[in-house]
Amino acid sequence: SAPDVNAAADIARVHLDLGLGTAILLTVPVPAMDALSPEVARDAVEAAVREATSRGIFGAALTPWLLARIGELTAGVSVAANTALIVNDAAVAGRLAVRLAG
């Protein structure tokens, strides 16, 4: 766990310097002001999964169907949260890249 981008860059630099040839997974949360409450997210996901199962939706069709259905169940709030997450991911990746390059 890293408290900020600088600490994540330090961890990544040590890993890269070891020359292991393996990957690092860095996860970034949805910005708090854009996040769904855990209860809303859980309820929407559980309802969408139940519906998908009952309708026989699976395989490659499942993820896009779930995302669309969760968007409907949350009146678009989940779509806004996912968009904020993508923007935040890109911002963090850019700051991380600058730090690693410097």
Backbone bond lengths (Angstrom), bond angles and torsions (degrees), N, CA, C in turn:
res aa  C-N    CA-C-N  psi(-1)  N-CA   C-N-CA  omega(-1)  CA-C   N-CA-C  phi
1 S - - - 1.442 - - 1.521 108.76 -
2 A 1.320 115.56 135.78 1.459 121.28 179.01 1.525 108.73 -123.19
3 P 1.321 117.22 133.56 1.466 119.74 -176.87 1.525 114.61 -74.57
4 D 1.344 117.26 -18.67 1.458 119.80 -178.58 1.528 109.94 -159.66
5 V 1.333 115.48 178.21 1.464 120.61 -176.50 1.529 111.09 -64.76
6 N 1.305 118.07 -37.98 1.464 119.76 -179.95 1.526 111.25 -62.28
7 A 1.311 116.89 -42.46 1.466 120.21 178.15 1.534 110.49 -66.66
8 A 1.331 116.96 -39.62 1.470 120.31 177.26 1.523 110.44 -62.56
9 A 1.330 116.52 -39.91 1.469 120.13 178.38 1.521 110.72 -64.53
10 D 1.325 117.03 -39.45 1.468 119.99 177.47 1.530 110.91 -61.57
11 I 1.312 116.12 -43.61 1.470 120.39 178.36 1.529 110.17 -63.28
12 A 1.329 116.34 -44.93 1.470 120.80 179.84 1.524 110.94 -62.56
13 R 1.323 117.01 -41.71 1.473 120.30 -179.61 1.523 110.32 -62.17
14 V 1.315 118.74 -45.50 1.468 121.33 178.44 1.521 109.66 -60.19
15 H 1.329 116.56 -45.21 1.463 120.61 -179.97 1.528 110.73 -60.69
16 L 1.329 116.40 -47.33 1.469 119.72 -179.95 1.524 111.38 -63.25
17 D 1.332 117.22 -40.35 1.460 120.78 179.89 1.523 112.73 -65.24
18 L 1.325 117.31 -24.19 1.464 120.01 177.08 1.527 111.83 -70.86
19 G 1.324 117.08 -19.70 1.462 121.13 177.43 1.512 114.42 64.69
20 L 1.303 117.71 32.81 1.464 121.45 -177.21 1.523 113.13 -73.51
21 G 1.318 116.89 -22.29 1.457 119.94 -177.92 1.518 113.59 74.03
22 T 1.313 116.95 19.07 1.456 121.30 179.02 1.523 109.72 -110.80
23 A 1.299 115.99 168.76 1.453 121.85 -175.60 1.521 112.06 -93.61
24 I 1.325 113.79 165.31 1.453 122.06 172.25 1.524 105.90 -123.36
25 L 1.313 116.91 137.17 1.458 121.20 175.70 1.520 108.22 -106.77
26 L 1.323 115.35 119.02 1.463 121.28 177.36 1.517 107.09 -111.68
27 T 1.310 116.15 121.49 1.460 120.15 178.05 1.519 109.12 -107.16
28 V 1.312 114.36 143.87 1.458 121.16 -178.24 1.525 106.87 -128.24
29 P 1.327 117.50 130.79 1.468 118.65 -178.32 1.527 112.68 -75.37
30 V 1.303 115.09 162.66 1.459 120.83 169.67 1.527 106.35 -64.12
31 P 1.330 118.18 135.78 1.469 118.24 176.06 1.534 110.03 -53.42
32 A 1.319 116.30 135.80 1.469 121.81 -173.57 1.524 112.72 -53.31
33 M 1.327 117.37 -38.15 1.466 118.82 -177.18 1.525 112.86 -70.80
34 D 1.340 117.04 -15.26 1.465 121.30 -179.43 1.526 113.34 -107.85
35 A 1.308 117.48 -6.47 1.464 121.74 -173.70 1.530 111.79 -76.64
36 L 1.318 114.97 148.05 1.460 120.93 170.62 1.519 108.02 -77.01
37 S 1.309 116.50 152.92 1.464 118.09 173.85 1.530 107.33 -66.19
38 P 1.316 117.28 150.82 1.466 119.44 179.73 1.532 112.48 -56.45
39 E 1.319 116.94 -36.90 1.472 120.23 -178.75 1.528 111.18 -67.25
40 V 1.324 117.01 -44.76 1.472 120.98 179.94 1.518 109.60 -63.32
41 A 1.329 116.55 -45.79 1.466 120.59 -179.92 1.527 110.68 -61.27
42 R 1.330 116.26 -48.69 1.469 120.47 -179.17 1.523 111.31 -60.28
43 D 1.324 116.99 -47.37 1.466 120.32 -178.34 1.523 111.68 -62.10
44 A 1.332 117.06 -42.50 1.465 120.78 -179.58 1.527 111.08 -66.31
45 V 1.322 116.51 -43.85 1.467 120.35 179.56 1.523 110.45 -63.63
46 E 1.315 116.60 -47.11 1.470 119.58 -179.52 1.524 111.46 -61.53
47 A 1.330 117.65 -42.72 1.465 120.56 179.24 1.523 110.56 -64.67
48 A 1.326 117.25 -43.66 1.470 120.48 -179.02 1.522 111.31 -65.35
49 V 1.322 117.32 -40.13 1.473 120.74 178.85 1.528 110.10 -64.62
50 R 1.327 116.63 -42.87 1.481 119.65 177.77 1.535 110.12 -59.68
51 E 1.328 116.18 -45.56 1.467 120.11 -179.67 1.525 111.17 -63.44
52 A 1.307 117.15 -42.94 1.463 120.48 179.63 1.522 110.61 -61.02
53 T 1.315 115.64 -43.66 1.462 120.13 179.37 1.522 110.57 -62.12
54 S 1.325 115.93 -46.37 1.470 118.66 -177.97 1.526 112.28 -67.43
55 R 1.313 117.69 -26.47 1.474 121.61 179.30 1.526 113.00 -92.12
56 G 1.326 116.62 -3.08 1.461 120.51 178.72 1.525 113.46 73.13
57 I 1.314 116.98 29.14 1.465 120.69 178.95 1.524 107.50 -89.67
58 F 1.340 116.30 125.56 1.459 121.11 -177.57 1.517 109.44 -156.57
59 G 1.323 116.09 179.85 1.461 121.36 177.46 1.515 111.87 66.26
60 A 1.323 114.80 -145.66 1.463 121.32 -175.90 1.524 112.75 -61.29
61 A 1.310 117.72 -24.69 1.468 121.23 -178.84 1.529 112.37 -78.93
62 L 1.323 117.36 -16.70 1.463 119.96 -171.82 1.528 113.87 -66.77
63 T 1.313 117.98 -52.07 1.469 119.49 -174.87 1.523 112.46 -60.35
64 P 1.327 119.89 -50.46 1.471 117.26 179.41 1.527 112.55 -62.73
65 W 1.320 117.06 -34.69 1.461 119.70 178.36 1.520 110.29 -65.85
66 L 1.348 116.52 -45.54 1.459 120.05 179.58 1.530 111.40 -61.05
67 L 1.330 116.80 -45.52 1.466 119.45 -179.96 1.526 111.30 -60.15
68 A 1.326 116.12 -43.70 1.467 119.59 179.16 1.528 111.22 -65.17
69 R 1.317 116.65 -43.95 1.463 120.22 -177.82 1.529 111.15 -67.65
70 I 1.318 117.25 -41.08 1.465 120.29 177.07 1.525 109.74 -63.40
71 G 1.330 116.69 -37.18 1.461 120.15 174.92 1.518 111.63 -59.78
72 E 1.320 116.13 -42.24 1.469 120.46 177.95 1.531 110.90 -65.64
73 L 1.328 116.05 -45.30 1.464 120.57 -177.02 1.529 112.88 -65.81
74 T 1.326 116.65 -25.75 1.469 120.47 -179.40 1.525 111.76 -104.23
75 A 1.322 116.94 13.46 1.470 121.79 -179.84 1.528 111.90 53.54
76 G 1.323 116.32 38.33 1.459 121.67 175.99 1.512 115.78 86.38
77 V 1.317 117.80 -6.70 1.463 120.10 -178.32 1.532 110.74 -64.10
78 S 1.322 117.52 -37.38 1.468 119.67 179.55 1.528 111.15 -67.08
79 V 1.329 117.24 -33.13 1.468 120.76 178.04 1.531 109.30 -65.79
80 A 1.325 116.70 -44.10 1.463 120.89 177.31 1.526 110.77 -62.53
81 A 1.333 117.25 -39.95 1.468 121.02 178.89 1.528 110.78 -65.32
82 N 1.330 116.78 -42.65 1.469 120.04 178.22 1.524 111.16 -64.04
83 T 1.325 117.28 -39.14 1.465 121.00 178.18 1.523 110.07 -64.83
84 A 1.330 117.09 -44.23 1.466 120.96 177.79 1.527 110.62 -61.71
85 L 1.315 116.78 -37.60 1.465 120.75 178.10 1.524 110.91 -63.53
86 I 1.320 117.19 -44.55 1.467 120.94 179.76 1.526 110.76 -61.53
87 V 1.317 116.57 -44.55 1.462 120.98 179.41 1.530 109.99 -63.69
88 N 1.326 117.08 -43.55 1.462 120.91 179.20 1.527 111.10 -65.57
89 D 1.320 117.71 -40.39 1.472 121.09 176.93 1.523 110.67 -57.47
90 A 1.336 116.05 -45.86 1.462 120.60 -178.98 1.527 111.16 -64.57
91 A 1.321 117.00 -40.59 1.464 120.68 179.42 1.526 110.86 -64.49
92 V 1.316 116.39 -45.16 1.469 120.32 179.32 1.530 110.11 -65.06
93 A 1.320 117.22 -42.44 1.479 120.39 178.99 1.523 110.51 -61.14
94 G 1.314 116.86 -40.64 1.471 120.05 178.74 1.522 111.28 -63.95
95 R 1.336 117.29 -45.71 1.465 120.36 178.94 1.525 111.12 -64.32
96 L 1.325 116.27 -37.74 1.460 120.88 178.67 1.541 109.85 -65.39
97 A 1.309 116.72 -44.56 1.476 120.71 -179.85 1.519 111.17 -61.93
98 V 1.328 116.94 -42.99 1.469 120.40 178.63 1.523 110.15 -62.08
99 R 1.315 116.02 -43.76 1.473 120.06 -179.51 1.522 111.50 -64.77
100 L 1.331 117.00 -40.07 1.483 119.67 179.93 1.521 111.91 -71.78
101 A 1.323 116.82 -30.13 1.465 120.38 -179.28 1.528 111.89 -75.97
102 G 1.333 115.50 -24.22 1.470 119.87 -173.65 1.454 115.01 -88.89
